[in-house]
Amino acid sequence: MKRAIWASKKFFLFLFILLLTKPSLASEAASAAHHGAEELGTLLPLWSSIPFLGILLSIAIFPLVAPEFWHHHFPKVSAFWAIIVAIPLLLSYKGLAVHEILHIYISDYIPFIILLWSLYTVAGGILLRGTLRGTPLVNTGMLAFGTLIASWIGTTGAAMVLIRPFLRANNYRKYKTYQIIFFIFLVCNIGGSLTPLGDPPLFLGFLHGVPFFWTFKIFPHFLLAAGILIVLFFIIDYYFYKKEENVQPEDKEKLKIEGLHNLIFLAGIVGAVLFSGLVRMGHIKILGIERETASVIRDILLVIMGLLSLKTTSWEIRRGNDFTWFPIKEVAYLFAGIFMTMIPPIAILRAGEHGALGWFIKSIREPAHYFWATGTLSSFLDNAPTYLTFLNTALGRFFAGMPEREAVHMLIAHKHIYLEAISAGAVFFGANTYIGNAPNFMVRSIAEEAGIPMPSFFGYIIKYSLPILIPIFGLVTLVFFH
């Protein structure tokens, strides 16, 4: 395992040094960005997305057919697919490719990992001791609570705070896999649909002019989807609980919370995220990539919150939470490869009607189309740029030529159903796969560490997403977007 991690570190370090030490590449990248060179997405063929499918298939197949190999070598597999994309891009598109690679890591991947790490670290310092018996009523209450707070502390924050108490409450139960699946559906995804703090695409919309509380417009959509899932979970959990009622939990111990001061750091994380959306402090350049100063300050504050949690929380509490660094390492290494392989499909989507998927973009006309197109792509790609792609598609269709913020306000005033479809699709459909939203993968990893057998990548889709979520999303379409 250590060799695999070191090998992948060497690759990403080599790539970073290459980008820094090749003056010709750096200058071409700066020129491409400065002079508005033709977008990479207009140049790339559709088959350039094959490595992205490759890494998804690796995540799906290797844990099934070669679990030992995967456990020890997944960082190498991630690095392999990243190399398959990086080298041809650099050789073919030089400065333009350098700019795209630097942009996705500096603007997207690094902030993504910093946010996950800070939330994982802080939440790992909050320990609920005592006996919380996972009855159907208690479990349903925990899922409902997590679903409600996810819009205020983020889906990742809610998931990291609740997943360990949820696991401990059900450690005496025999059938637990479906419990984690519904946790992913509700807490990790659909629960984050009511405010920009809940999920990255809504936060991106907020940055582009969508009012903070506008997303409450999709409260009826949220209520329908979440309500059905919560009722369905209670029925399933009650059925299995009755089958297991001869199994009793350990002796009861009074409930108490330790590490409660970490809630201050959690509030600090939420405040830092909100700060980066509300405050305008200009821009700075990092290796030629422009970032908002407030976003850089946010990332620094998130690291400080995580370090303060580590400094002020005893490891006894973290041990009580079965805290290890493996889940965050697994996410960091796999998503390092995923983000690299996402460059071609995201660039092609961003090119809109001028890219290899132009025929697909042109076919998106009705609100239901926007809901399913945004959602389907958000199930596999980063839902934030997917949201922005279809937001821009709607703005270009109805209010071409207007300044962006004015166009967004016109869309809200006259064609709000399209923005509702894009917003709901980007958030809801993240529940369809393990990579649809960041906490999905993290929760799966924590559950597996706790000894709960989780379905494979495709097993999750075939056994749970398709039969449970897709009919619910179909009903949402009929009720709200027909």
C-alpha positions in Angstrom: 0.0 0.0 0.0 2.8 2.4 1.0 4.6 1.7 -2.3 1.5 2.3 -4.3 0.9 5.6 -2.5 4.6 6.6 -3.0 4.4 5.7 -6.7 1.3 7.9 -7.3 2.9 10.7 -5.3 6.0 10.5 -7.5 3.8 10.8 -10.6 1.8 13.8 -9.4 5.0 15.4 -8.1 6.7 14.8 -11.5 3.7 16.4 -13.3 3.8 19.4 -11.0 7.6 19.9 -11.4 7.2 19.5 -15.2 4.6 22.3 -15.3 6.8 24.5 -13.2 10.1 24.0 -14.9 9.2 24.0 -18.5 9.2 27.7 -19.4 7.9 27.1 -22.9 4.8 25.2 -21.6 4.2 27.8 -18.9 4.4 30.7 -21.3 2.2 29.0 -23.8 -0.3 28.3 -21.0 -0.3 32.0 -20.0 -0.7 33.0 -23.6 -3.6 30.6 -24.1 -5.4 32.0 -21.1 -4.5 35.7 -21.8 -5.4 35.8 -25.5 -8.5 33.6 -25.2 -7.3 30.8 -27.3 -9.9 28.4 -28.8 -11.4 26.3 -26.0 -9.9 22.9 -25.6 -13.4 21.4 -25.7 -13.9 22.5 -29.3 -10.8 20.6 -30.3 -11.1 17.4 -28.4 -12.8 14.3 -29.9 -15.4 12.4 -27.9 -13.1 9.4 -27.6 -10.8 11.4 -25.5 -13.2 10.7 -22.6 -12.4 7.0 -22.7 -9.8 7.2 -19.8 -12.6 8.7 -17.7 -14.7 5.6 -18.4 -11.5 3.5 -17.7 -11.1 4.8 -14.2 -14.8 4.4 -13.5 -14.6 0.8 -14.7 -11.5 0.2 -12.6 -13.3 1.5 -9.5 -16.2 -0.8 -10.4 -14.4 -4.0 -11.4 -11.1 -4.3 -9.5 -12.7 -4.4 -6.0 -14.8 -7.4 -7.2 -12.3 -9.4 -9.3 -9.0 -8.5 -7.6 -9.8 -7.0 -4.1 -6.3 -7.6 -2.7 -4.6 -5.9 -5.7 -7.0 -3.0 -5.5 -6.6 -2.4 -1.8 -2.8 -2.2 -2.2 -2.5 -0.6 -5.6 -5.5 1.7 -6.2 -3.2 4.8 -6.1 -1.2 3.4 -8.9 -4.3 2.6 -10.9 -5.5 6.2 -10.4 -2.1 7.5 -11.5 -2.1 5.3 -14.5 -5.3 6.7 -15.9 -4.1 10.2 -15.1 -1.0 9.6 -17.1 -3.1 8.2 -20.0 -4.8 11.6 -20.2 -2.0 14.0 -19.2 0.7 13.0 -21.6 -1.3 13.0 -24.9 -2.9 16.3 -23.8 0.5 17.9 -23.1 2.0 16.6 -26.3 -1.0 17.6 -28.5 -2.1 20.9 -27.0 0.9 22.1 -25.0 0.2 25.4 -23.3 -3.6 25.0 -23.6 -3.4 21.6 -21.9 -1.1 22.9 -19.2 -3.6 25.7 -18.4 -6.5 23.2 -18.2 -4.6 20.8 -16.0 -3.4 23.5 -13.6 -6.9 25.0 -13.6 -8.7 21.8 -12.6 -6.2 21.1 -9.8 -5.7 24.6 -8.4 -9.3 25.8 -8.8 -11.2 22.6 -8.2 -9.3 19.6 -6.8 -7.2 21.3 -4.1 -10.2 23.3 -2.6 -12.3 20.1 -2.9 -9.8 18.0 -0.9 -9.2 20.8 1.6 -13.0 21.1 2.3 -13.3 17.3 2.7 -10.2 17.0 4.9 -11.4 19.8 7.2 -14.9 18.4 7.6 -13.6 14.8 8.0 -11.1 15.9 10.6 -13.5 18.1 12.6 -16.4 15.7 12.5 -14.0 12.9 13.6 -13.5 14.8 16.8 -17.1 14.7 17.9 -18.0 11.5 19.7 -21.4 10.3 20.8 -20.8 7.8 23.6 -23.5 5.6 25.1 -26.1 3.3 23.8 -28.3 4.6 21.0 -30.4 1.7 19.9 -31.0 1.7 16.1 -34.7 1.0 16.0 -36.6 1.9 12.8 -38.0 5.0 14.5 -34.5 6.1 15.8 -32.9 5.4 12.4 -35.5 7.2 10.5 -35.2 10.2 12.9 -31.5 10.3 12.4 -31.8 10.2 8.6 -34.5 12.9 8.7 -32.4 15.1 10.9 -29.3 14.6 8.7 -31.4 15.5 5.6 -32.6 18.7 7.2 -29.2 19.9 8.4 -27.4 19.0 5.2 -28.6 22.2 3.5 -27.0 24.3 6.3 -23.7 22.6 7.0 -23.3 20.9 3.6 -23.9 17.3 2.6 -20.3 16.5 3.4 -20.6 18.1 6.9 -23.8 16.4 7.7 -22.6 13.0 6.5 -19.3 13.2 8.5 -21.0 14.3 11.7 -23.7 11.6 11.6 -22.2 8.6 9.9 -20.3 7.2 12.9 -23.2 7.6 15.4 -25.5 6.0 12.8 -23.1 3.1 12.4 -22.7 2.6 16.2 -26.5 2.8 16.8 -26.9 -0.1 14.4 -23.8 -2.2 15.2 -26.0 -4.9 16.7 -28.2 -5.1 13.6 -27.6 -7.9 11.1 -28.7 -6.2 7.8 -27.1 -2.8 7.4 -26.1 -2.3 3.8 -29.4 -0.8 2.8 -29.2 1.6 5.8 -26.0 3.1 4.4 -27.4 3.3 0.9 -30.4 5.4 2.2 -28.0 7.5 4.2 -26.1 8.3 1.0 -29.4 9.0 -0.9 -30.7 11.4 1.8 -27.9 12.9 3.9 -25.2 13.0 1.2 -27.3 14.3 -1.6 -31.0 15.2 -1.6 -30.7 16.9 1.8 -28.3 19.5 0.3 -30.8 21.0 -2.1 -32.3 24.0 -0.1 -29.4 26.5 0.2 -26.1 27.2 -1.5 -24.3 25.9 1.6 -25.8 22.4 0.9 -24.1 21.4 -2.4 -21.4 22.9 -4.6 -23.5 23.5 -7.8 -26.0 25.6 -5.8 -23.1 27.5 -4.3 -21.8 28.1 -7.8 -25.2 29.4 -8.8 -25.1 31.8 -5.8 -21.7 33.1 -7.0 -23.2 33.7 -10.5 -26.1 35.8 -9.2 -28.8 33.4 -7.9 -30.1 34.8 -4.6 -29.2 32.9 -1.5 -32.7 31.8 -0.5 -34.0 31.3 -4.0 -33.2 27.6 -3.8 -36.1 27.2 -1.4 -38.1 27.3 -4.6 -37.3 23.6 -4.9 -38.5 22.8 -1.4 -41.6 21.0 -2.9 -39.3 18.9 -5.1 -37.1 18.1 -2.0 -40.2 17.3 0.1 -41.5 14.8 -2.5 -38.2 13.0 -3.1 -37.0 13.0 0.5 -40.5 12.2 1.9 -40.8 9.1 -0.3 -37.3 7.9 0.6 -37.8 8.4 4.3 -41.1 6.5 4.3 -39.6 3.7 2.2 -36.6 3.5 4.5 -38.9 3.1 7.6 -40.8 0.3 5.9 -37.7 -1.6 4.9 -36.0 -1.0 8.2 -39.1 -2.1 10.1 -39.3 -5.3 8.1 -35.7 -6.3 8.8 -35.9 -5.1 12.4 -38.7 -7.6 12.9 -36.6 -10.3 11.5 -33.8 -9.5 13.9 -35.7 -8.7 17.0 -34.2 -11.6 18.9 -30.9 -9.8 18.6 -30.3 -7.4 21.5 -27.8 -4.6 21.7 -25.1 -4.4 24.5 -26.0 -3.1 27.9 -27.4 0.4 27.9 -25.1 3.3 28.6 -26.2 6.9 29.1 -25.7 9.1 26.0 -23.1 11.9 26.2 -21.2 13.9 23.6 -17.5 14.4 23.8 -15.4 16.8 21.7 -18.3 19.2 21.6 -16.0 22.2 21.1 -15.5 20.9 17.5 -18.9 22.4 16.7 -17.1 25.8 16.9 -14.7 24.6 14.2 -17.6 23.2 12.2 -19.3 26.6 12.4 -16.0 28.1 11.3 -15.9 26.0 8.2 -19.5 26.9 7.3 -18.7 30.6 7.9 -15.5 30.4 5.8 -17.5 28.9 2.9 -20.2 31.6 3.2 -17.5 34.3 3.4 -16.0 33.2 0.1 -19.4 33.6 -1.6 -20.4 36.9 -0.1 -17.1 38.9 0.0 -15.4 40.3 -3.1 -11.7 41.0 -2.6 -10.3 40.8 -6.1 -8.2 38.0 -7.6 -4.8 36.6 -7.3 -2.8 34.3 -9.7 -1.4 31.0 -8.7 0.9 29.5 -11.4 -1.0 31.7 -13.9 -4.4 30.5 -12.7 -6.7 33.2 -11.5 -8.5 32.6 -8.2 -10.6 34.8 -6.0 -8.7 36.1 -3.0 -11.7 35.3 -0.8 -11.6 31.7 -1.9 -7.9 31.4 -1.1 -8.6 32.8 2.4 -11.4 30.4 2.7 -9.1 27.4 2.0 -6.5 28.7 4.6 -9.3 29.1 7.2 -10.5 25.5 6.5 -7.0 24.2 7.1 -6.7 26.2 10.3 -10.1 24.8 11.5 -8.8 21.2 10.8 -5.5 21.8 12.5 -7.2 23.4 15.6 -9.4 20.3 15.8 -6.4 18.0 15.7 -4.6 20.1 18.3 -7.5 20.4 20.8 -9.1 17.0 20.5 -7.6 14.0 22.3 -6.9 10.9 20.2 -8.9 8.9 22.7 -12.0 10.6 21.3 -10.9 9.9 17.7 -10.2 6.3 18.6 -13.7 6.0 20.1 -14.9 7.1 16.6 -12.8 4.4 14.9 -11.1 7.4 13.2 -8.4 6.6 10.6 -6.9 8.5 7.7 -7.6 5.8 5.2 -11.0 7.1 3.9 -9.7 10.6 3.2 -6.5 9.1 1.6 -8.6 6.8 -0.6 -10.8 9.8 -1.8 -7.7 12.0 -2.3 -5.9 9.5 -4.5 -8.8 8.3 -6.5 -10.2 11.8 -7.2 -6.7 13.0 -8.2 -7.0 10.6 -11.1 -10.7 11.2 -11.6 -10.2 15.0 -11.9 -7.5 14.5 -14.5 -9.6 12.2 -16.6 -12.6 14.5 -16.3 -10.7 17.2 -18.2 -11.8 16.0 -21.7 -15.5 15.4 -21.0 -15.9 18.6 -18.9 -14.1 20.6 -21.6 -16.3 19.1 -24.3 -19.5 19.9 -22.3 -18.2 23.5 -21.7 -17.8 24.0 -25.4 -21.6 23.6 -25.7 -22.9 23.5 -29.3 -19.3 23.9 -30.6 -18.0 20.7 -29.1 -18.3 17.0 -29.9 -21.5 16.8 -27.8 -23.1 19.8 -29.6 -25.9 17.6 -31.0 -26.7 16.6 -27.4 -26.7 20.2 -26.1 -28.9 21.3 -29.0 -31.5 18.7 -28.1 -32.0 20.1 -24.6 -35.2 22.2 -24.9 -37.8 21.5 -22.2 -37.5 21.7 -18.4 -37.6 17.9 -18.1 -34.7 17.7 -20.6 -32.7 20.1 -18.4 -33.5 18.1 -15.3 -32.5 14.7 -16.7 -29.5 16.0 -18.8 -28.0 17.9 -15.8 -28.8 15.0 -13.5 -27.5 12.2 -15.6 -24.2 13.9 -16.3 -24.0 15.0 -12.6 -24.2 11.3 -11.6 -20.8 10.7 -13.2 -19.1 14.1 -13.7 -18.5 17.0 -11.3 -21.9 18.4 -10.8 -20.7 22.0 -10.3 -19.4 22.6 -13.9 -22.3 20.5 -15.2 -24.7 22.8 -13.4 -22.9 25.8 -14.9 -22.9 24.3 -18.4 -26.7 24.0 -18.5 -27.3 27.3 -16.7 -25.3 28.9 -19.5 -27.2 26.9 -22.1 -30.5 28.2 -20.7 -29.2 31.8 -20.5 -28.0 31.6 -24.0 -31.2 30.3 -25.3 -33.5 32.8 -23.6 -31.4 35.9 -22.9 -28.5 35.9 -25.2 -26.3 39.0 -25.2 -27.3 40.1 -21.7 -24.8 40.6 -18.9 -24.7 37.3 -16.9 -26.2 38.6 -13.6 -29.0 40.4 -15.4 -29.7 37.3 -17.5 -29.8 35.2 -14.3 -32.4 37.5 -12.8 -34.4 37.5 -16.0 -34.3 33.7 -16.0 -35.6 33.6 -12.4 -38.3 36.2 -13.1 -39.6 34.7 -16.4 -38.3 31.1 -16.8 -37.7 30.0 -13.3 -38.8 26.4 -14.0 -35.6 25.9 -16.0 -33.4 26.9 -13.2 -35.4 24.7 -10.8 -34.8 21.8 -13.2 -31.1 22.4 -13.4 -30.7 22.9 -9.6 -32.7 19.8 -8.7 -31.1 17.6 -11.3 -27.5 18.6 -10.2 -28.2 17.8 -6.6 -30.7 14.9 -6.6 -28.9 12.8 -9.2 -25.6 12.9 -7.3 -27.1 10.0 -5.3 -27.0 7.7 -8.4 -23.4 6.7 -8.1 -20.6 6.6 -5.6 -18.8 9.4 -7.4 -21.9 11.5 -7.9 -21.0 13.5 -4.8 -17.9 13.6 -2.6 -19.5 12.3 0.6 -20.9 9.2 -1.1 -17.5 7.7 -1.6 -16.3 8.8 1.9 -19.4 7.2 3.6 -18.9 4.0 1.6 -15.3 3.8 2.7 -16.1 4.5 6.4 -18.9 1.8 6.3 -16.5 -0.7 4.7 -14.0 0.0 7.4 -16.7 -0.7 10.0 -17.2 -4.2 8.4 -20.4 -3.5 6.4 -20.4 -5.1 3.0 -21.1 -2.4 0.4 -22.2 -3.1 -3.2 -19.8 -2.5 -6.0 -19.9 0.6 -8.2 -22.4 -1.1 -10.7 -24.0 -3.1 -7.9 -25.0 0.2 -6.2 -26.5 1.4 -9.5 -28.3 -1.8 -10.5 -29.6 -2.8 -7.0 -30.4 0.6 -5.6 -30.2 3.6 -7.9 -32.2 2.3 -10.8 -35.1 0.6 -8.9 -35.4 3.2 -6.2 -34.2 6.6 -7.3 -35.1 6.6 -11.0 -38.8 6.1 -10.4 -38.8 8.8 -7.8 -37.1 11.2 -10.2 -39.6 10.2 -12.8 -42.4 11.2 -10.4 -40.6 14.5 -9.7 -40.6 15.1 -13.5 -44.3 14.4 -13.9 -45.3 16.6 -11.0 -43.0 19.6 -11.5 -41.4 19.5 -15.0 -44.0 17.9 -17.3 
